């Protein structure tokens, strides 16, 4: 796991976390590589970083091979990102209410109708594996 920096290459087995006050955008790099760039574009849903920005850009780069997951959090960030993923042919998962610390983000995605599976925190890893 690493706090993302502008130009970081997306690698198997490494999680990149958006730094504070920056949206993280996924882009095509050289050859078959995929990279991230940082943006200080205006906040989305009054927050920056917003996962909707990352999911939307990732859905355009990875297309139907992407799996998007919303775990927990306040507000609706992530719902439209999952919708973008679904529209590009990807698969989507949201955490269930029982095991969410705060059910706002998963609930918004479920209500938007863009979630393939609703699962407990304990089962999400298996759901992801089953979609790959």
Secondary structure, DSSP 8 states (H G I E B T S, - for coil): -EE--TT-B--TT--EE--TT-EEEEEE-STT-EEEEEE----BTTBSS-HHHHHHHHHHHHGGG-EEEE---SSSTTHHHHHHHHHTT-EEEEE-TTT-SS-HHHHHHHHHT--SEEE-HHHHHHHHHHH-
